[in-house]
């Protein structure tokens, strides 16, 4: 069960982006950094992310070794970097296997799986393992199970579209939190 206490405990065990990257080898860290460097937000995206007023706790169950994580994780980090109200933590799926079991998608352990929570760790949304743009790009390349090799070049249109998918989910969560009756009563707004 994903109650607030369990989410808070797992979140508190999570790592910052830099600490998470430090768990990988040099090649893995380099692959993550390359995507991070290529994933700058546009001025409009930056302004949007800066406009969110509620605190958002974000926990990503990931694998430093995973191609989908390499090609999406840095995008998530870029969005979190745009607003100090977003607190982002990373956990390794395999080191937190019991928790990951509660996040199965289509009956399988997937990564990345991103949990969005309110300031008090109430669950708001679970998003993963790939955004719609990632699935569309994969379907265009091939059908069937696949995992891109970490460090493989990422098409710039796919990177841009995937970044927008993640930004849209962050925006959806930010609006849900801002319009929440419970939180509006709590904050008197």
Buried (B, 14 or more C-beta within 10 A) or exposed (E): EBEEEBBBEBBEEBBEBEEBBEEBEEEBBBBBEBBBEBBEBEEEBBEBBEEBEBBBBBBBBBBBBBBBBBBBBBBBBBBBBBBEBBBBBBBBBBEBEEBBEEBEEEEEBBBBBBBBBBBEBBBBBBBBBBBEBBEBBBEEEEEEEEEBEBBEEBEEEBBBBBBBBBBEBBBBBBEBBBEBEEBEEEEEE
